[in-house]
Amino acid sequence: MVNKRAIGSEMEKVAVRFLLGKGFRIIERNYYIRGGEADIIATDGSTLCFIEVKYRATDEFGTAEEAVTPVKQRRLIKLARVFIMKNPMYADFDVRFDVIAINGNEINLIKGAFDAV
């Protein structure tokens, strides 16, 4: 049996290494509030990024990019508002919602994957 939690944790580590290599600074991992969780919160220069990590071994059930549903997007937006309220030092940062999609061995960073509306 495949341990999805262990695989997810390992893919988040892969994503962190990838982001560090791109110059991001990791602030939080697995930041949780009631009603949602952000896999990674990081800064990219003066931009505060809330990053969802999705992994798919195959595209049999769709790609990793397609797994970030509108419900997940709304939860991440709500979480971002709470995080900034609790961490006012980031209040003047631009905010961006990114997705790291890992499809098999391919890593794709989608900057600005969706917007807060």
C-alpha positions as CSV (number, residue, x, y, z in Angstrom):
1,M,0.0,0.0,0.0
2,V,1.2,3.5,-0.9
3,N,1.6,5.9,2.0
4,K,0.3,9.1,0.5
5,R,1.3,11.2,3.4
6,A,4.9,10.1,3.2
7,I,5.0,10.7,-0.5
8,G,3.4,14.1,0.0
9,S,6.0,15.0,2.6
10,E,8.8,13.9,0.3
11,M,7.4,15.9,-2.6
12,E,7.2,19.0,-0.3
13,K,10.9,18.5,0.5
14,V,11.7,18.3,-3.2
15,A,9.7,21.5,-3.7
16,V,11.5,23.4,-0.9
17,R,14.9,22.4,-2.5
18,F,13.7,23.6,-5.9
19,L,12.5,26.9,-4.4
20,L,15.7,27.5,-2.5
21,G,17.6,26.9,-5.8
22,K,15.4,29.7,-7.4
23,G,16.3,32.2,-4.6
24,F,13.1,31.9,-2.6
25,R,13.3,32.2,1.2
26,I,11.1,29.7,3.1
27,I,9.1,31.2,6.0
28,E,6.8,28.4,6.9
29,R,6.0,24.8,5.9
30,N,2.6,23.2,6.5
31,Y,1.1,26.4,8.0
32,Y,-2.3,25.4,9.3
33,I,-5.4,27.3,10.4
34,R,-8.8,25.9,10.9
35,G,-10.2,25.5,7.4
36,G,-7.0,25.3,5.5
37,E,-3.3,24.6,5.2
38,A,-0.5,26.1,3.1
39,D,2.2,23.7,2.0
40,I,4.8,26.4,1.8
41,I,4.9,30.1,2.6
42,A,8.0,31.9,1.1
43,T,9.3,35.2,-0.1
44,D,10.4,35.8,-3.6
45,G,12.1,39.1,-3.3
46,S,9.5,41.4,-1.9
47,T,6.6,39.1,-2.8
48,L,5.0,36.9,-0.2
49,C,4.1,33.6,-1.8
50,F,1.6,31.0,-0.7
51,I,2.6,27.8,-2.5
52,E,0.5,24.7,-3.0
53,V,2.5,21.5,-3.9
54,K,0.8,18.9,-6.0
55,Y,2.2,15.6,-7.1
56,R,1.0,13.0,-9.6
57,A,3.0,9.9,-10.5
58,T,1.0,9.7,-13.7
59,D,-1.7,11.7,-15.5
60,E,-4.2,8.9,-15.4
61,F,-6.4,11.0,-13.0
62,G,-5.4,14.4,-14.4
63,T,-2.3,16.5,-13.9
64,A,-0.9,18.0,-10.7
65,E,-1.9,21.4,-11.9
66,E,-5.5,20.4,-12.3
67,A,-5.7,19.2,-8.7
68,V,-5.7,22.8,-7.3
69,T,-9.5,23.2,-7.2
70,P,-11.4,26.4,-6.7
71,V,-12.2,25.2,-3.2
72,K,-8.5,24.8,-2.4
73,Q,-7.8,28.2,-3.9
74,R,-10.5,29.9,-1.7
75,R,-9.0,28.2,1.4
76,L,-5.5,29.4,0.5
77,I,-6.7,32.9,0.0
78,K,-8.5,32.9,3.4
79,L,-5.3,31.5,5.0
80,A,-3.2,34.2,3.4
81,R,-5.4,36.9,4.9
82,V,-5.1,35.3,8.3
83,F,-1.3,34.8,8.0
84,I,-0.8,38.5,7.1
85,M,-3.0,39.7,9.9
86,K,-1.0,37.6,12.4
87,N,2.3,38.6,10.8
88,P,2.0,42.3,10.1
89,M,5.6,42.6,9.0
90,Y,4.4,41.2,5.7
91,A,1.6,43.6,5.3
92,D,3.4,45.7,2.7
93,F,4.5,42.7,0.6
94,D,2.9,41.9,-2.7
95,V,1.0,38.6,-2.4
96,R,1.1,35.8,-5.0
97,F,-0.4,32.3,-5.1
98,D,1.9,29.8,-6.8
99,V,1.6,26.1,-7.5
100,I,4.5,23.6,-7.7
101,A,3.2,20.8,-9.9
102,I,5.3,17.7,-9.9
103,N,4.2,15.3,-12.6
104,G,6.4,12.2,-12.4
105,N,9.9,13.6,-12.3
106,E,9.1,17.0,-13.9
107,I,8.8,20.0,-11.6
108,N,6.9,23.1,-12.8
109,L,6.6,26.3,-10.9
110,I,3.5,28.2,-11.8
111,K,3.9,31.8,-10.5
112,G,0.6,33.5,-10.0
113,A,-1.4,30.4,-10.6
114,F,-4.6,32.1,-9.4
115,D,-5.5,35.5,-7.9
116,A,-7.4,36.5,-4.8
117,V,-10.8,37.9,-5.8
